[in-house]
Amino acid sequence: MRIAIDYTAAIRQGAGIGAYVRNLVAALLAQDTENRYTLLTSGRTSTERPFPHADNLRGRHLWLPDRYVNILWYRWRVPVPATLFTGPADIYHGPDFVLPPLDKHVRKVVTIHDLAFLEHPEYAVPELSSYLRKVVPEAVAAADVVVTVSSEVSRTLIEHFHTPPEKLAVVPIGVQPYFRRITDPILLAATSHKFKLKQPLVLAVGTQEPRKNHKNLIKAFYQAQKQKGGPALLAIAGGTGWLYEETQQLVRELKLEQKVRFLGRVTDHELITLYSMADVFAFPSFFEGFGIPPLEAMACGAPVITSNTSSLPEVVGDAALQIDPHNVDELAHAITRILQDEPLREDLRRKGYQRVQQYTWEQAAQKLLSIYQQVHAGTQNFAEKAEIIL
């Protein structure tokens, strides 16, 4: 098969969908040496080949600024097929919500990560929501197969777009194998010194934006730190996003400047060390299409608290405490409960280690390769395999 993949997100975004595309393509190339892959990029970006040792890979670059590509292909639908730039392809995969115009004979695969722009527009940047409301329905309708990262996303596609279940395939996200608990006291001490950490430590990971619910986490921490044996510090790792000022203003209002620390973006190595140091990892997001940080934290031995909404119960199973993300008291109680109950902490760690084994990039690549083979042969019917929880 000749498989073309839009690789633009991988070089545009360090985390999120960018990391998803990089890791998935790397896993595909590691186990598939028979099929031929073309990675398409656009914009004023490096055309350096990302996987130089893969003999079955080539790169193709479209020298147009990304905004022009978005306007021409995704807003105006100018009928210039992407295969004009990728070369002949049997399958084209858009891993970031969209599909460009394509020749009729090309089989089309698109990945939809969530429908937050429809389900919770209040948590999304208005301009992005407007764009996605236009392009996502078109991509879903045009695709031969719609890949989702969770059964919850598949369910919402059926609900909002009446997408046939046989057209939907769930491919969960993987956790990188280097996410594992660090016990080296020198590394732990160095990270603690760099970020001025204190124990007991509550850690949160995610961009400072309304959807991540950091404001309610800060309020819950404010309550929990007053309790005997409560947490000493809340550390939030992640960049600043939409309306981040409100989160930082709340810290000032509650006079928590010495107890809440914004770490900014951190390296993977720093993140692994932070997970390993966390007495509690809290991820009370209002909405996630998948939600990888709880699994990364589990892989590093951190007891996890997360929300009982969207895809998160599906992802974590019984390996985390699940709370109502709108209920500050419930979140505060969960924090103090983990800190005060050693058997509970150990039980969550044990279940977390077991749970994370279900999510590897190798498994994701195997599922995706099977999807490519089926769609190429015209034999796909994923609903028959019960891959979607309706």
C-alpha positions, 0 to 999 in steps of 0.5 A: 500500500502507498500511505500518505499522512499529513505530518504538519501537526507533528512539527507544529505542536510539541505536545497534544496532537503533535506528539500523537502524530509523531509517536504514531508514525514512529510506531508504524514505521518501526513495525511496518517495512512493507508498505510505503509511507509519504509524510506531507508537511506545509508552511515555512518549516524544515523539510529534514527527514524525521525518520532517516533510517526508514527506507519505506518513507519519503517526505513531501513539503508544500511551500505555502504558509499554513493559513493559506493551506487552511483557507484554500483546502479546508475553508474554500475547498479548492479542488486541488488534490493533495496527491498532487504533492504527495504523489500517488497514494492508496490511502490518505490519513488526516490525523488532525481533524481535517481532510484535503481534497483527494482523488476519488480512488484514494481511500480516506482516513481521518482522526477525530480527537474530541468534539469539545467545540460542539459539546463544550464550546465554553471551553474552546477558543471561539475562532477555533470552534468556528473553524472546526464546526465547518471542517470536521463535519465535512471530513467525517462525511468524506472519510471512509474510516473515522478513527477516534481515540476513545469510545466516548468520542465515537459515541459523540460522533454518532450523536451529533453527526449520525456517523454509521458505527461501522465507519468508526474505529477506536485506536487509543493513545499510547504511553511512551515506555520511558515513563516509569518511576524514578527513585534516584535520590540525586535526580529527585533532589535536583528537580525539587531544588530547581522547582522549589518543591515541597512535600506532600506534593500535589501535581497537575499537568496541562495548559492553563486554560478553562477546560483543564479546571485548574481554578477548581483544583486551586480552590480544592487545594486551598481547602485541603492544605488547611487539614492536618496532614494536608498538601504543602504545595500544588505544582502545575506544569504546562504552558499558558493558554486561553484565559490563563490570567484568571487562574493566576489571579485566583492564586493571588486572591487566595494568597497562595503565592507561596503554595501554588507554583506554575512551572511552565513547560517542562521537558519529558525528563523533568515531567517523569521526575515530577510524576515520580515525586507527586504524592497526588496527581490531580487531573480534574479536567472538564472534558477530554477526548482521551486524557494521557497525563493520568496514564503517564502519572500511573506509569511513574507510580503516582496515585491519580485523581481524575474526573468522572466525565467524558472519556476519562472513566473509560481511560483510567478504569478503577485505577484512579479516584474519580470525582465530579470536576464541578465539586470542589469539596469532593476534590479536596476530600479526595486529595486529603484521603489519598494523603492520609490513607497509605493502603489506598495510595498503594492500591492506586499505584498497583492498579495504575501500573496494571492499567497503563500496560493496556496503552502502548504505541505498538498496540496503537500502530498495530490497530491502525495498520489493520485499519489501513489494510481493511479500508484498502481492501474495502472490507471494514465494518468496525461496529461488528467488532464491538470497538464502540461502546454505544 
